[in-house]
Amino acid sequence: MKKLFFAFCLLLLFNSVSYAQLYKGKADASTISFFSKSPLEDIEATNKNVTAVLRTTTNDIQFAVPMISFKFPKPLMEEHFNENYVESTKYPTCIFKGKINETIDFSKDGEYPATVKGTLDLHGVTKEIQANGTIKVKGSEITVISEFKIKIADYKIQVPSLYVQNIAEVVDVKVNAILEPFVKK
């Protein structure tokens, strides 16, 4: 299923493909995590089931994240997250589609500050976002690092009044994706 979804993402993102210009996330080397600080309990989760695609000639970048794959320190947190908040069955995937604003020499090793602008589709709501980050190029690998904040109310994620003290209104999101050249099999 993951391979089929990845192939579908590639077709959607790139109509005429030059494979040397495409990079995909290395297996189990890309993570997206979030942190919610609140007066009663901090909530943290990590997802290592991230599909990432970058086309270096156009700076187009896309991430697809299955919501059910976020792992929490407590099973009950995971259950509440999937059933009550993000409704993973109804909205199974979070998708970001965007473009890196800066011109980056992907053929030259180095660390480049970058901003990305695009749309984040989460919980059935699509909103424009912009995030700062870093692009690291080392040999044939490209690492994308970013941190940004999302307001959960913007994505119609509702918190029952009983738990309003447990969940922050704004959540910190971290992205760390290691990409390698896409090779057609």
Backbone torsions as a table, in degrees:
resi	resn	phi	psi	omega
1	MET	NA	-42.8	-179.3
2	LYS	-63.8	-40.9	179.4
3	LYS	-65.1	-38.9	178.4
4	LEU	-65.3	-43.1	178.9
5	PHE	-63.4	-42.6	178.9
6	PHE	-61.1	-44.8	178.7
7	ALA	-62.2	-40.6	177.5
8	PHE	-62.3	-42.8	178.2
9	CYS	-60.9	-41.8	178.9
10	LEU	-62.5	-43.0	179.7
11	LEU	-65.3	-40.4	178.9
12	LEU	-66.1	-42.2	-173.6
13	LEU	-77.6	-32.9	-173.0
14	PHE	-133.8	111.8	179.7
15	ASN	-75.5	-56.1	176.8
16	SER	-104.9	115.4	-167.9
17	VAL	-105.7	130.0	166.1
18	SER	-110.4	109.0	-168.6
19	TYR	-63.3	-28.4	-179.6
20	ALA	-66.6	-18.6	-178.4
21	GLN	-96.7	-2.9	-178.6
22	LEU	-101.4	137.9	174.8
23	TYR	-125.8	143.8	178.6
24	LYS	-127.8	155.7	178.7
25	GLY	-63.3	135.1	175.4
26	LYS	-68.4	145.1	-179.8
27	ALA	-56.9	129.3	177.5
28	ASP	57.4	20.8	-179.3
29	ALA	-115.2	5.3	178.7
30	SER	-118.7	135.3	179.5
31	THR	-134.7	146.9	169.8
32	ILE	-127.8	129.2	-179.8
33	SER	-132.5	161.3	174.7
34	PHE	-139.8	157.5	-178.5
35	PHE	-138.1	131.8	179.3
36	SER	-122.9	113.0	179.0
37	LYS	-97.1	127.2	178.8
38	SER	-141.4	164.6	-177.7
39	PRO	-58.9	-34.4	-174.6
40	LEU	-95.5	-36.4	-174.1
41	GLU	-160.5	129.6	173.9
42	ASP	-81.1	142.8	-179.7
43	ILE	-123.2	130.9	-178.0
44	GLU	-138.4	140.8	178.3
45	ALA	-148.9	152.8	-179.1
46	THR	-132.7	143.1	179.4
47	ASN	-127.4	120.7	178.9
48	LYS	-107.9	11.6	-179.2
49	ASN	-106.3	55.5	-173.0
50	VAL	-101.9	132.5	172.4
51	THR	-102.3	123.4	-179.1
52	ALA	-128.0	140.0	179.6
53	VAL	-139.1	135.9	178.1
54	LEU	-133.7	133.1	173.1
55	ARG	-110.7	110.2	-170.8
56	THR	-70.4	-23.8	-179.0
57	THR	-76.4	-22.5	-178.6
58	THR	-118.5	-8.2	-176.0
59	ASN	66.3	16.1	175.8
60	ASP	-72.6	136.1	-179.5
61	ILE	-138.4	142.8	-178.2
62	GLN	-143.7	141.1	175.1
63	PHE	-127.8	139.9	172.7
64	ALA	-127.3	129.2	-174.2
65	VAL	-130.0	114.7	174.6
66	PRO	-70.4	122.4	-174.2
67	MET	-63.7	-33.8	-177.8
68	ILE	-65.7	-15.7	-175.7
69	SER	-88.0	0.3	175.1
70	PHE	-70.1	132.0	-179.7
71	LYS	-110.2	133.1	-176.4
72	PHE	-115.0	159.2	177.4
73	PRO	-69.1	-24.9	-179.6
74	LYS	-121.5	130.6	-179.8
75	PRO	-56.4	-35.5	-179.1
76	LEU	-66.2	-36.2	175.8
77	MET	-61.1	-45.0	-179.8
78	GLU	-61.3	-43.5	179.1
79	GLU	-62.8	-47.6	179.3
80	HIS	-62.9	-41.7	178.6
81	PHE	-57.5	-50.1	-175.7
82	ASN	-74.1	-38.8	-174.7
83	GLU	-89.1	-41.5	-171.0
84	ASN	-99.9	-30.1	-171.8
85	TYR	-104.6	-65.7	-178.1
86	VAL	-88.7	-8.3	177.5
87	GLU	48.5	62.8	-173.9
88	SER	-55.9	-29.5	178.2
89	THR	-69.4	-42.1	-178.9
90	LYS	-78.5	-36.7	-178.6
91	TYR	-126.8	78.3	-169.6
92	PRO	-72.4	-22.7	-172.2
93	THR	-133.0	138.7	171.1
94	CYS	-101.4	130.8	-176.8
95	ILE	-127.0	131.4	171.4
96	PHE	-114.0	131.0	174.0
97	LYS	-127.7	122.6	-177.6
98	GLY	-156.5	-169.1	-178.0
99	LYS	-140.7	135.9	174.0
100	ILE	-74.8	126.9	-174.0
101	ASN	-74.2	-34.7	-174.9
102	GLU	-84.0	156.1	172.1
103	THR	-84.4	122.4	-177.3
104	ILE	-121.8	134.2	176.6
105	ASP	-85.9	93.0	-177.1
106	PHE	-71.5	-7.4	178.6
107	SER	-91.7	-4.1	-175.9
108	LYS	-118.5	125.0	177.1
109	ASP	-58.0	140.4	177.7
110	GLY	163.0	176.8	178.8
111	GLU	-119.1	124.3	-172.8
112	TYR	-123.5	126.0	172.5
113	PRO	-68.3	143.8	-176.4
114	ALA	-148.6	153.7	169.4
115	THR	-122.6	146.4	178.3
116	VAL	-126.2	139.2	178.3
117	LYS	-127.2	136.8	-179.8
118	GLY	-177.5	-159.4	180.0
119	THR	-117.2	141.0	175.9
120	LEU	-113.8	120.1	178.5
121	ASP	-104.7	109.7	-176.9
122	LEU	-138.7	130.7	175.8
123	HIS	58.1	35.5	177.7
124	GLY	78.9	6.0	-179.6
125	VAL	-118.0	133.2	177.6
126	THR	-112.1	124.8	-179.0
127	LYS	-133.9	148.0	173.9
128	GLU	-75.4	137.7	174.5
129	ILE	-137.3	160.1	172.9
130	GLN	-134.3	137.9	-178.0
131	ALA	-138.4	146.4	174.0
132	ASN	-93.0	154.5	178.5
133	GLY	-171.6	-163.1	-179.0
134	THR	-135.6	138.9	172.4
135	ILE	-111.8	123.4	177.3
136	LYS	-111.8	127.7	177.3
137	VAL	-112.9	124.8	177.3
138	LYS	-143.8	108.0	-176.9
139	GLY	62.3	-125.8	-179.1
140	SER	-94.8	4.1	179.9
141	GLU	-102.4	143.9	174.7
142	ILE	-123.7	128.6	177.5
143	THR	-111.2	130.6	178.4
144	VAL	-111.6	122.9	-179.2
145	ILE	-126.5	132.5	179.0
146	SER	-154.6	153.7	172.2
147	GLU	-135.7	135.6	177.6
148	PHE	-153.5	171.9	-178.3
149	LYS	-118.3	145.5	171.6
150	ILE	-128.2	143.5	176.6
151	LYS	-93.3	118.5	-172.8
152	ILE	-63.6	-30.0	178.9
153	ALA	-65.6	-28.4	177.9
154	ASP	-62.1	-24.6	-178.3
155	TYR	-107.6	19.8	176.9
156	LYS	54.6	34.2	173.9
157	ILE	-89.2	115.8	-174.6
158	GLN	-99.7	137.1	178.9
159	VAL	-109.8	121.5	177.4
160	PRO	-57.3	144.9	-176.2
161	SER	-56.4	-28.8	178.6
162	LEU	-62.8	-29.1	-175.2
163	TYR	-110.3	9.7	-175.4
164	VAL	-60.2	-27.7	177.4
165	GLN	-78.8	-13.4	-176.1
166	ASN	-92.8	-20.6	-172.4
167	ILE	-126.0	128.6	-179.2
168	ALA	-70.9	150.6	176.6
169	GLU	-72.5	-29.1	179.6
170	VAL	-120.0	131.9	-176.2
171	VAL	-113.4	135.4	176.7
172	ASP	-85.7	129.4	-179.5
173	VAL	-117.5	135.1	176.9
174	LYS	-121.8	137.0	178.1
175	VAL	-121.2	132.6	173.8
176	ASN	-142.6	102.8	-175.1
177	ALA	-123.2	128.8	175.4
178	ILE	-104.8	123.0	-175.8
179	LEU	-115.4	151.0	178.1
180	GLU	-131.9	160.6	179.7
181	PRO	-57.2	138.0	177.3
182	PHE	-76.9	129.6	179.1
183	VAL	-119.2	120.6	178.6
184	LYS	-69.3	131.4	-178.7
185	LYS	-104.5	NA	NA
